[in-house]
Amino acid sequence: MSKLKIFSLILVLFFNFSFSQNREWLNFYAGGNFINSIATEGNYIWVGTQFGLVRLDTASGNKVFYTRSNSDLPNNRIKTVAIDDSGNKWIGTLGGGVAKFDGINWKVYNTSNSGLPYDYVHAIAIDDSGNIWIGTGSLIGRGGVAKFDGVNWKTYNTSNSGLPVDFVTAISIDKKGRKWIGTFGGGVARFDSVWTVYNSSNSGLPRNYISSIAIDDSGNVWIGTSGGVAKFDGVNWKVYNTSNSGLPNDYITAISIDKSGIKWIGIDHGGVAKFDGVNWTVYNTSNSGLPNNQVNSIFVDSLGILWFGTDGGGLAKFDGVNWKVYNTSNSGLPADYITAISIDKSGIKWIGTDPGGVVKFDDVNWKVYNKSNSGLPSNYVNTIAIDDSGILWIGTESWLSVGGGLAKFDGTNWTIYNTSNSDLPDNDIEAIAIDDSGNIWIGTDEGLAKFDRVNWTVYDQSNSDLPDNYINAIAIDDSGNKWIGTDNGLAKFNEVDWVVYNTSNSGLPDNEVTTIAVDNSGNIWIGTDTGGVAKFDGTNWTVYKKSNSGLPSNSIEIIVVDSSGNIWIGTDKGLAKFDGVNWRVYNTSNSGL
């Protein structure tokens, strides 16, 4: 797997839940081609993206971008946008709560200043009385539904209502004022002063993971799930999936219904399906003007024109005959070979490239640091770590024995450490980790170095039990143990004792360790060059290979654990996600990789 694609994996893990979690870096532009939500207001299309809010004037083609940098938007990751009868825009963000924007003034509601139960907002609906219904939640169990009448807040969650789980993903309101609430794992709840829950155990709902809900003029409820589309008329259920319909995939991302009653269904990496009640038509990148097969949002405007928000391809407009795509210009990346990314406390992305140096990206502006315009000692960057003070530690590589070493950058000043001016054992740096005491641990081609900001301590095969001097990976667990991946085994070091694990004395499947990650339970996940992945709980080893798991390959490039505990494994044959039970593989044939 190229490091460009590895970066796509890393980037994904900084974003919150969606049915599809692939992100393609080549389509990551300053304006944001990753579109989660669309709302229309006259000639204006309001587009919620992963990188801010966009107002598109369809008459002139002009765009206005709103981000944290130029407005009071509380977070750039926009999940949902709704517009009330007064023209106020209600903007749900992932981490910043809800913003109300009247076109001039902003008002932000979050857990600190309002009754909002959680700052990760996935759905907003507005009832006929003007009440705002807000769906919040995350995989850690916080969230619920908030009702806001403009003055007072009321929260519904699993503790005080019939809501089945607190992670709310969709809200739709029917003509009778009943709220249909989709959840992540709990099915659908209907609320009309009493609660009724529909799930896969007590109804015809095929799955309990709900992405979208739409209601047609006859009152039928159309529900997008991870197991197809369910239609519910209040009594009977009808399920459409790949086995009995024209759906190309059972993972549904969005549903919208036009004025003719036609259902438009977004499918995970399957494009868009049009269903008129009898016939199915699928639109994708191969047979239409759709720019990307991952459709996150669908909106039908007052003229009946369809707007599709895609995952990396921008915004597509379809009038039934013609397609028009709106996206942004190319990014400020100096090189396509992405080797590293770190995000600082301000949300700024620091991106390592090969051979383009380091890029700073604040979601709007790009700044490149290279050997010519800064103190960076080499344009070949392998790794970036950021300490608690916001200082960057950049590991570089020499080229033809020139340059390289460790760069420290505080935002203004550069300090370079190399073999000539410090005890750094080698100028080719492969890994950096920072412990709780602020010590910098540096993996090089010639051993391990500890730097306490004053003194250096070097560990290699001559003075320690390090099994090999070529260090590929470093991870630090909650007990402060350093886990060091080398070309000849895995070492655990508590700064007193060494324990070495290899194929002869442990369950390690291959001695060439390429990557290490520590999960929330303290398990060590070890990626190897040809032996797959090993999970080590301190006593027992579990090995996952292509032959006994969903791994697409035994050659592991990177492992990352997301905030929900999912294990993301980058291989040379695609990306695997493992939740502890189930595997899902993303590769060139089924995703944008």
N, C-alpha and C positions, 0 to 999 in steps of 0.2 A: 504493500500500500504506500503510495506517495505521501510525503509529509503534508502536501496540500490537503489531501483527504483526511489525514489524521487531524489536521486543524479543524476541519468541518466537525469532527466528533467533539473536540474540545469546546468549540464554540457553542455547540448544542447544549452542553451541560450547564451553561449559564442562563438558559432560558427555561421558562416554566413549562408545565404540561401542555402537550397537544398530541393528537393521535399520531401524527407523524413528527419525528424529531430530527429528521435530516435537515441540515442547512448547507448550501453550497456556497463557498466563499467567493467564487468568481462572480456571483450575482449580489454580493453584499456591497451596496453602494451607499453613498452618504445620505441619500433620502430614504432609503429603506425599501427594497423590493419584497420584503417579507410582510405580507399584508394579512392582518387578522380580522379586520372589521371594516365595513363600509356603511355609510349612511348618506342619504341624499337630501338636499335642501335647495330647491329651485335648480339653478345652473351649477350649484356647488356640489361636489362629491367630497365628503369627509372620510378620510382613509386613515385607519389606525394601523400602524406598522410596529415592528420590533424596535424601531429607532426614532419614533416620534409620530406626530400627527401631521397629516398633509391635507390642505384644502385645495382641491383641483377645480378650476373654473372650466367647465366643459365648453363654454362658448369661445373663450380666448385661448384655452390651453395653459393659462398661467397657473403656477403652483405656489402656495405659501406653506412653509415648513414651520411647525411649532415644536420646539424641544425644550429641555430644561435650561439650555444655554440662552435662549432668546425669549422665554415666556415663563409663566408660573406653572407650567405643566410639572406635576410632581415626580413623574417617572416617564422615561422615553418608551417603555414597553407597553404599547396600547393593545389591550385585548378586545375591547368592545366600545362602540360609540352608539348613542341613541340621542334623538333630538325631540324635545317636547314641543307642545303647540305654541309656545312663546318664542321658539327658535333657540332656546338654550341647548347647548351641546353638553351631554353627560358622557364623560370619558372615563372608562374603567381601565386602570393600569395594573400591571403585575408588580406590586410592591409599594406603590405610592398612593393607594386608595382611589377615590373618585374625584375628578375635577369637573366643575361646572363652568362653562365658558359661554358668555353671551355675545361674543364677537369682539368685545373690548376688555371686559373684566373677567378675572379668574377667581374662583372660590374652590378651595381644596378641602375635602372631607376625608379624614383618616381615623385610625383607631385612637389617636391622641386627642382629637378635638371634636369627635362626634360619636354617634352610636354605631358606626360601621364596625362589624365584628372582626373583620380581617382586611388587610390592605391589598390582598391579591384578589382582584375583581375579574370575574369571567363572563358575567352576563348582566345586562341592564334591560328592563322593560318598563314601560310607562302605561299606567291604566287610564281609563276614561276620566277619572277624577284628578289626574295629574300627579298621582303618587308615583314615586320612583321605587322600583323593586330591583334590588341589587343582589346578585349571586356571588358569593365569595367562597374561598376555601383553598386548601392545599392538601398534599398527601400526609401531612403531619397531624391532621385531625382537627385543625382550627377552621372556623368559617361559619357558614350558614347564610340565611337570607335576611336582608335588611329592607324594611319599608320606611321611606322618608317622604313626609307630606310637605316638606319645605321648612318645617319647624321642628317637628317631633320625629324621633326614631323609634322603631320597634324591630326587635331582632327575633328571628325564629331559628332555632337550632335543635339538635337532637335532645338537648336537656329539657326544653320547654315546649316542644311541639312534636308533630308526627313526622317531621323531616327524617328520612332514613339514615342519611349521613350528612356531614357538614360541608362536604366538597360539592358545591353547586356549579354546574357547567352551563346550564341553559334555562331560560325562563321565557314562556310565552303565555299570553293572556287571551282567552276566548271571548266570544260576544256576550257571554253571561258573566264576565268578570272573573271567571275561575282562573287561578294561576296554575300552570303546568310547569313543574320544576324538574329539570333533568339533573341527575347527580352522577358523580364518578364512583361507581360501585354499588349504589343503592337503588338503582332504577329510577322511576318517575314518581313524583308526588303531585297529587292534585289538591289544591287548597281553595275551599269556598266556605270558610268558617269552620269546617272540619277537614281533616286530612285523610286522604286515601292514597295508599302506596301501591304501585304496580311494579312488580319485579319478575324476574325469570322463573320464580318458584310459584307465584300465585296468579300469573296471567300469561298472555301470549307474547310478552316482551322477550325477544331472543337473547338479549344480553343486558346486564345492569350498568354498563358503561355508556353514558349518554353524551353525545356531542352537540345535538341540535334538536329543536322542536319547532314545527310550523303547523298552523291550523288553517284548513281550507274554509271556503264559504259555507260548506255544509256542516261545519263543526267537527269534521274528522281531524284527528290529531296524528300528525306524521312525525315519527321519532327516529332520529339517526342514532344508531348504536354501533358497537364494535362487531356486531353480528348481522348487519343488514339494516333495512328500513322496516319499521313497524307502522301499520296504519290501524288506528283504533277509533271506532265509531261510537264508543260509549258502552257497547255491549260486546262486539265481535272484534277479533284481532286478525290481521292479515300481515304476514311477513314476506318481504321480498329480499332474496339473497342471490348469490351467484348460481345456485342450483335451480332456481325457478323463475329467473328474470334476466334482464339484460345488464344487470349490475356487473361490472368487471372486477369488483372487489367488495368484500363485506364490511370494510372499515369506512364508515361514513363520517365526513367532516363537517358538512353543512347541508341544510335544506332550505329552499325558498320556493314560494308558489306565486306564479304570475297571475294576471287578471283573467286569463282563460282557464285557470285551474291546473295548468301544467306544473308538474313538480320538477324542480331543478336540484339535482343532488350532487354534492361534491364528494369525491371518493379519494381515499388515501392513495396517492400516487396512481390514480386511475382516471384523472380528468373529471369531467362533468357528465352526468347522465340526465337526459330529458325523458320524462315519463308522462304521457298524456292519458293514462288510465288503461291503455291497451298496448301501445307501442313504446319501445325503448330506443333512444338514439344516444350514442356516446360520443362526446367531443374530447379529443385529446391533442397532444402536440403533433401527432402524425397525420391527422385528418382535418385539422382546423387551425384557426389562428390563436388558439389557447397557448400562452407562452410557457406554461409549466403545468405538469400533471397533478401537482399538489395544490388543490383548491381549498383554502381555509374559510372563505366567506363568500356568500352570494347575496346580492341585493337586486331587487327589481324596482326601478324608479317609476315616477308617475306617468312616464311615457311608455312604459312597458319594456324599456331597455334593460338588459341584464348586465350587471357588473360583477366580475369575478376577481376576488383577491387571491393571489397565488403566493407560493412559498419560494420566492427567489426570482420569479419571472415578472413581477410587477402587477399592475392592474389591467384587466382586460374588459373591454366594452363590446357587447354583442347585441345587434339589433334584430337578430334572427337570420340575417344574411351576411352582413359585413362585421369584421372584427377590427378593433383598434386597440393597440396595447400602449399603455403609459408606463414608462419606467424612467430610471435616472441615468445619468452619464456614468462613465467608468470611475472606479475608485482611485484613491491616491496611493495604492500599493506600488512600491518600486520593484517588486519581484513577485512572481507567482509561487515560488517555493517557500511555503510557510513552515517554519520550524518550531515556533513557540508562541504562546500568548499568556499574558497575565493581565488581570484587571485590578486596578488600584481602588482605594476606598471611595474615590470620587467617580468611579465608573469608567474611568479612562482605560482604553485598551492599549496595551503595549505589545507589539507584534514583532517577533523575530523572523527575519527572512534570510535567504541564502541565494545570492550574495547582495542583498539590498540594504543590509543594516537593520536598524530598529525603527519601527513606525509607531508614532503616538496618534491615537484616534479618539476624539471626544464625542463621537456620533455625528459630528458636523464637519470638523476640520481635521486635516491630515498634516502631520509634520514628520519628516524623515530625518533621522540621524544616521550619518554614515561616516566613513573614515575621512572623507573630504571636508565635511562641514561641522564636525564635532570631535570630541575626544575618543570616540569609539575606536578601539585598536584594530578592528577587523570588520569587514562587511559580512562575514560568515558567522551568523549568530545561531547557537545551538539551544540555549536555555535562558529563561528570565525568571527571577524570583523578586518579590517585593517584600521588604520588611515592615514592621509595625510603624516605622516612622515615614513610610512612603518612599524610602530609598530603593532604587532599582539596582539589582545585582545581575549583571549580564555576562553569561558565559559565551565566549567566542572561540573561534578556531583559527589557527595560523594557516597561511597559504604559502606553499613552497618555503616553509620554515620562517616566514616573516609575519609579524603581528600576532594577534591572538592574545589570550589571557582573560583575566577577570576585570570587568569594568564596573565601577560604582558611580551611579549618577543620582544626584539629589534634586534634579530638575534644573540646576544651574551649572554646577561644577562636576567635572569628571575626574575620577581617580582611577588609575590603571595599575593593576597588580599583575606581574608576569615573572618569569623565571629570572630575569635580570635584576629586579628591584625588590623581590620578596622571596619567601620560601615556597611559593607555589611550585609543585613538582613538575608541571608541564603546562604549556600554553594552549593545549587543546582541551577544552572543558566540555564535558558531556552532560553533567547534572549539577544542580544546586538545590539545597534544602536549608531552611532556617529553623533552628530550634527555639523553644520557648524563652531561652536566655538571650536570644539574639545572635548566637553564634552562627557563622556561615559555614556550611559543610559543602565541600566542592569535590565533585568526582571528575578526575582527569584520566588521560590515557596512561599516566604513570603513577597512579595512586590516589589516595584520599587525603584531603587537607581540611583542617578545622581552623577557622580564623575568627578570633574573638574581638576583632576590630583593632587589636594591637599586636597580639602574638599569633604565630603560626605553629600548628602541630601537624606533622605529616605522618600518615600511616601507609606503609607499603609492605610488600612481602618480606623485606629485610628486617623490619622491626616490629611486625605484628602478625596476627594470624589471617590477615586479609588473603583470600584464596587466589586473587589475581590483581594485578595493578591496573587493568583496564576496567574502569568504572562506567557502567551504563546507566545506572539508576540509583536514586537515594530517596527513601521515605522515612518519616519519623512518626512513631506511634504515640498514643496518649501517655505512655509511661516514659517517653523520652528515648526509647530504644531506636537506634539507627539501623535501618535495613538497607543493605548495600548490595546491589546487583552487579555482578562482574561477569567476565567471559568464562569464568571457571567456578561458578557456584554463587550461593547467597550467603551473606554474612550478617549476623545480628551483633551489634556492638552497643554496650551500655556505658561506654567510656572507661570501663575497667576490664570486663571480660568479653572475649569473642566466642561466638558459636557459629560454626560454619555448617551449612547444609548443602549437600550435593547429591548426585544420583546414587552414590554408594552408601550413604548413611541416613538417607531420609526419603520422603516421597517426592522430592523434586524430580520432575520428569526429564529435565535437560539442564546442563550446567551453564549454558549461556543465557543469562537472565537479562531481558531487554527492558522490562518496566516493572514497577512495584506500586501498589496502591493499598491504602488501609481503609477498611469500611467503618461504619459507625459502631459496629460491635467489636472492633479491634482485630478482626480477621485480616490476615495479610494475603493479598492477591498478587501472584507472581506470574508475569508473562515471560515466556521463553522463546528462543529462536526457532525451535522445531518441535518442542514437546507440549505445546498447548499452554494451558493455564493451571496453576496450582493454587488452591486455597488452603491456608495454614492457620489454625486457630490456636496455635501454641503447643498443641499436642497431636492433633490429627491432621492428616493431609487428605485433600480431595483433589483429584486431577480431572480436568475437563479437556477432552480432546475431540477432534472431529468425529471419531468413532463412537463416542459415548455421550455426546451432547449436541447442542445446536451450533457449536462453533463451526464456522465455514472453513477454517484453516488452523493448522497447528503452529503457524508462524505468527507470533504476536508482536505488534508494534507498540501498542499503548493500552493502558487500562486506566479508566477514570471512574470514580464513584460519585453519582449525583446526590443531590440533597435528599432524594427519596430512597436512597439505598440501592438503586439500580446499578448494576455493574455494566459499564460500556467498554467493549473490547474491540480495538482496532486491529485487524489482521491484514495480510496481503491479499485476501480474497473477499474483503468486505468488512462490515461493521456488525457486531453482535451486541444485543442488549439482553441481559440476564437479570431477572427479578428475584432469583433464588429458587424459582420453580420453572418458569417458562422462559424460552428463548425466542428471540425474534432477530432475524438477519436482514440487514440492508446491504444490497450490492448493486452492481451496474444494471442488472436485469429488472430490479423491482423498485429502484429508487433513483434519486438524482446523483448518486455517487459516480 
